[in-house]
Amino acid sequence: MNEDLKKEAQDISQKLGESKNFFDIRKEFFQNIDQNKSRLSYGLAIGYDGKVFSIKRHDDNKDSIIYEVQKEKEIRVLPWEDAVNDPELSKEVSNALQKVLGARQTADVYSVLNMALFSEGEVVVCPSGVVGSVSLKTIFKNSARDLLCIVVEEGATLSVLDDIDLSTQIAGRTVIVIVKEKAKIQYTQVCSGSGVLHSNLMSFVQKDGELSYTGIQSLSGGIVKTIAEHFLEGEDASSQTQNISISAGKSIVDIYNTTHHFSSRTNSLIQAVGVASDKGKTIYRSNIFMKKKGIENITGEQNARFLVLSKEAEVDVIPSLDISQKSVSCSHSVSVSFLKDSDLYYPQLRGLDKLKSGKMIVEGMLCSGLESIIEKKEKEFLRDIIYKKVSTINFR
């Protein structure tokens, strides 16, 4: 482990009042990191310069992140410093981090740095049997990394809206979600603006648990890289992943979704819709792993649809399946196309001009990714984001 990084991790841990156990966990995150690896590629000559995601520390890092929280009364939302000093909750959070360590055998350098060097964080706990919602607005005032840990106890149902403002900042966010037996969660992350974000989500779903994740990337500039990894640990666990991406201007949206099936009778769905306009670029990768010996009756599906709205825009899509068991049902499909005159023919027959016809088609395609959202207010909020963004897109 690099001594400078170790010192930085130790300083952060002491500042947050963490016990030695938490500092030891931070150190463990560095074990499989290659400090000299600054550029990562994912096939098809796709890559990005790691220096873009480097975060310079500030001597005065106070209030570098602002959290605005709205929640139901029964749900607990605590700052990281309070959570790690709560005897019962501290053990829960420590177990969540240990799960990440156990699952994350290898990782890119920036995910590891985010997990080892986060300087602020929030912990959300939904108690057993409770049905509720949390809305979290995050504003990065200075370059910083944070961690969001969500625990949904047995039999609870939780909806979380995670709205991230990327106006000017470079940010790193780690999200850990623990879904216990017969619990359900709808987690929605919205990234908008023109900044730079590296977001890493890891979820662990126990027996009869259900996870629904929706990621919305709406950029007019900057870079967003999101990694979502779901681990179906218990029998009859399920996960559903939706991505809605809009890359405009000179923005880059880099998405990676994967699901690991570790138990029998588990089910997963990964789907994505997106558009790229101007000189925007979208990179989308997805994978389903069905490799554990002895698992059976498992199902998985991937599908993705993207529209390219200008000659300078680019979309690269790489779906994959990693299967070594027989009792499975798994499939994938991909569509990447330009918006053609034939697509606009019928809307124009009904009196719409070419621009309105194009926007109507794009809005309909993107909003189809909101079908799994149950909360009415949340769905309206997300639909409004899509409509406003589509109204600024150049159709060429």
Secondary structure, DSSP 8 states (H G I E B T S, - for coil): --HHHHHHHHHHHHHTT--HHHHHHHHHTTTT--TT--EEE-STT-EEEGGGG-----S--TTSEEEEEEE-TTSEEEEHHHHTTSHHHHHHHHHHHHHHHHH-SS--HHHHHHHHS--EEEEEEE-TT-EEEEEEEEEESSSEEEEEEEEE-TT-EEEEEEEEEESS-EEEEEEEEEE-TT-EEEEEEEEEESSEEEEEEEEEE-TT-EEEEEEEEEESSSEEEEEEEEEE-STT-EEEEEEEEEE-TT-EEEEEEEEEE-STT-EEEEEEEEEE-TT-EEEEEEEEEE--TT--SEEEEEEEEEEE-SSS-EEEEEEEEEE--SSEEEEEEEEEEE--HHHHHHHHHTT--HHHHHHHHHHHHHHGGGTT---HHHHHHHHHHHHHHHTT----
